[in-house]
């Protein structure tokens, strides 16, 4: 049979006497995951053992190590009783144990697990945490989750190398101030136990180690903190308490436009190329302001007993999965155009729409609405096959605008609609392009005014100032007449 035993957090003296006796039995082959542990080293000093440290040196990654350990234990078990001993608990962070149990079941070998004392009990006691009262989360320093959420007292284990420690520190600094307190727990339960309080930026290479765990209990930064802060503001701030969905609507629109402006300030190729750090700082702030509006409305909905922010997040997650069957299912979609066509078809079926054009909001800016209508129609092939047809249509519509007796407002609308189509075929967002053109005009006209009043100047004189304003720009970006 195979005995799987946890060696606890420190020396052999912390193990029950009967388990010590079984591990010292000369008739049992003892395999140690590593010698780099007090109990393992003491065991190796008292009897022959087969450590697996050599497998760590040979393997390309940890998964390969764990499979090699399991294969070694199962192979030895074919010849007689085997004990596989691991640091801490055999049921915490021991991937090889699961592989051994699965392999033994397939081979008809009996397995007994003596979990052993986990470092968790000691870590929670040293940190003063009652896990039932306050909750806690345990994270692996080698594989921190993304996003990193810290809503509960947190233990970060396996901070075993300087590289891992620095990665953990840098990840925490994205959410916490440099002086945020961190408790370093090292070699718990042994004679060299260390429990020390440090500032986050005080963590250095010397603080890493094979039995090092970091403990922190921040005040819920990031996403959980935002949700909690908004709920508190609704309870305690007179202005926030007074708001309704309707009163907040204009703020949502304003923040959306400010976010668009910040994003348009980034280089056109972003996120490719060299990052514009200053531009990204502004974009980060504006995205935060926009996110606040989403959380605010979700908080109001929670008060109404309808839905909460987590349901909003889960709803869009499910929608993304449902509308990307080429990623999460069996549908083939090799191009972005195929993905878009499939998306629109699925959306039409989900919402029970009779027309492909149903659901395009009438409150959208006119250029954006025209673009969306055209894009949807194009997904079923209702589109010019090439650019030449689009250009010809623009010329045709311009001729109709200038024709004798033309209904000017209607014909100008058709012209603008055809120009939107031209922009779409050129892969240019017309709303964005017109906004930039308006900004260029404003910038250049104000530059003209700096030379003195424009009143009384001839058109030729104003044109000279206009050209001078254009020439003074680093990137004129084309003419605006």
C-alpha positions, 0 to 999 in steps of 0.5 A: 500500500501507499502511505501519504503523510504530511510532515507538518510545518516544522520538525519531527517532534510535532508528528504523532508518535505512531506516524513517526514509527511508520515513517521509521519502519525499515520495511517501508520505502520512504519517498520525500518530496524534498529534503529542504524541510526540518522534518524531512532532513531529520528523517533522512538523518535517521534512515534511508530515504529517496528524495525527489529534489533531483526531479525539480532540477530536471523538469521544465515546469512544476507540472512535470515535476509532480507527474515525475514524483507520482510516477516514482512513487507508483513504480516503487509501490509495485515492489512493496509498501511506500510512504510518500511524505511532504512538508505541511499537510498532504492535502494543501498545495500538493498536486502530486498527491492527487496524481498518486491517488488517481494512479493508485486507484487505476492500478488497484493499490490501496492508499492511506492519507495522514494529512498532517498539520498544515501551516494554515493553522499556525499562520491564522493563529499568528495573524490573529484571524478567526476564519469563520468570523472574518473569512480569509483567502489563501493565494499561491505566490507563484500564481496570483490570480488576475484580477487580484481581489483582496476583499478578505484577510489574505495569506500568500503562501509559497513566497519561496524565491526573491523573484516570486517575492518581487512579483507579489510585491509589485502586484500588491503595489498596484492596489495598496500604498507603499506603506501598507502593512504586511506580516511576514511569517517564516518557519512557523512552529520551529525554533527559527520561527519569525513573525515580523511586520513590514511595510510593503516596499520594505520587502526585499530578497532576504525576506523570501524563503521555502516556508515563507507566507505573507499576511495582509488585511487591507481595507478591500481595495480595488473592485470590492472596495469600490462597491462597498464605498458606493454602498456607504456613500448611499447611506451616509452622503446627502448628495449621493442619497438624493440621486436617482437613475434619472438624475444620474443619466446625464453624468453617465453620458458626460463621463462616457464622452470624457472617456472617449476623449481620453482614449482618442488622445492615445496614439492611433496604434495603441495598445501596440507600439510604445505606450503613451504613459501620460495619455494612459494616466488620463485614460485610467482616471476617466475609465474610473469615473465611467465605472463609478456610474455603472456601480452607482446605477447597480447600487440603486438597483440593489436598493430596489431589490432587482439586481446587484453589480455582481449580477451585472458582471455575470450577465455580461460574462454569460452574454460574451460566452453565448455570443462567442461560440467560435471561442467557447463552442464549435462554431467556426469564425475565421475572420472579424467580419464572420464574428460580427455577422454571427454576433448580430444574428445571435443578438437578433435571435436572443431578443426576438427582433423581427428586423436586423436593424431593430434595437439601434438607439435613436438617441445615438449621435446621427453619424454613429447611428448611420454607421451602426445601421450600415454595419448591420446591413452589411453583415447580410451582404447588403453593401457595396462590393468595392470602394469605387461604388461608394465613391460614385454614390458620394458624387451622385449624392453631391450632384443631387444636393446641387441640382436645381430645385433639390430638397436641400435638407433631404439631399444633404442628409443622403450625402452625409449618409453616403459619406458615412458609408465611405468612412466605413469602407475606409475603416474610419469612425466618422463620429471620431473623424468629425470630432477630430476635424472640429477640434483641429478647426477650433485650435487653428481658428483660436491661433488665428485670433492670437494675431489680433482681431479678425474683424475687418480683415479681408478673406485673403488676410484671414486665409494667410493666418489660417495657413500660418496656424496650420504650418505651426502645428507639428502634425497638421493632419490635413486641411479643414476648410 
